């Protein structure tokens, strides 16, 4: 699964057989980082499901290459507009 350049993982947990919960931060804005997932996942053979967008977060489910999951990008609170936080849940299909 492609990740935005400069991604730094802050937490990675195996929550069950073939199930992983990843959290990280990356420099960028909400639309730019979410746009990376919307563009790069399909280019790498993943299909996006129906997503959701609000003023402070964007998310979408995905499937492909034997996996399914959900990416979520959350705007950092306060005066830090150049950092987006994201949560990715990947589960083997």
C-alpha positions in Angstrom: 0.0 0.0 0.0 1.5 3.4 -1.0 2.0 6.0 1.7 2.7 9.7 1.4 6.4 10.6 1.3 7.7 11.5 4.7 5.2 9.4 6.6 6.3 8.7 10.2 4.6 5.9 12.0 3.7 6.7 15.7 1.9 3.4 16.4 1.6 0.0 14.8 -0.5 -2.8 16.3 -1.4 -6.3 15.2 -5.0 -6.5 16.4 -5.7 -10.0 15.2 -4.6 -12.6 12.6 -3.9 -10.5 9.5 -5.2 -7.3 11.0 -3.1 -4.2 11.6 -3.8 -0.8 12.9 -1.3 1.8 11.8 -1.1 5.5 12.9 1.2 8.1 11.7 1.8 11.7 10.8 2.9 13.4 7.6 3.6 17.0 6.6 0.9 18.3 4.3 -2.6 19.6 4.3 -5.8 17.6 4.6 -6.8 17.8 1.0 -3.3 17.1 -0.3 -2.7 14.0 1.9 -6.2 12.6 1.3 -5.7 13.3 -2.4 -2.6 11.2 -2.3 -4.6 8.2 -1.1 -7.4 8.8 -3.6 -5.0 9.0 -6.5 -2.2 6.5 -5.6 -4.3 3.6 -4.3 -6.2 3.2 -7.6 -2.9 3.6 -9.6 -1.4 0.7 -7.6 -4.4 -1.6 -8.1 -6.6 -0.9 -5.1 -10.3 0.0 -5.4 -11.7 2.8 -3.3 -15.1 2.5 -1.7 -17.6 5.2 -0.8 -15.7 7.7 1.3 -16.7 10.5 3.7 -15.4 14.0 4.1 -15.8 16.6 6.7 -14.1 19.9 7.5 -11.4 18.2 9.7 -11.2 14.7 8.2 -11.5 12.6 5.1 -11.7 8.8 4.8 -12.4 5.9 2.4 -12.5 2.1 2.5 -10.3 0.2 0.0 -9.7 -3.3 -1.3 -7.0 -5.0 -3.4 -4.1 -7.3 -3.4 -5.8 -9.6 -0.9 -6.4 -6.8 1.6 -9.2 -4.5 2.6 -9.1 -1.6 5.0 -9.8 2.1 5.5 -7.6 5.1 5.3 -8.5 8.2 7.3 -6.8 11.6 7.3 -7.4 14.0 10.1 -6.4 17.7 10.3 -4.1 18.5 13.2 -5.9 20.7 15.7 -4.8 24.2 16.4 -2.4 26.3 14.4 -0.5 23.5 12.7 -2.0 23.4 9.1 0.9 21.7 7.5 0.6 18.4 9.4 -2.1 15.8 8.8 -2.6 12.8 11.0 -3.9 9.5 9.5 -5.1 6.2 10.7 -5.0 3.1 8.4 -6.6 -0.2 9.2 -5.6 -3.1 7.0 -7.2 -6.5 7.1 -6.5 -9.6 4.9 -9.5 -10.3 2.8 
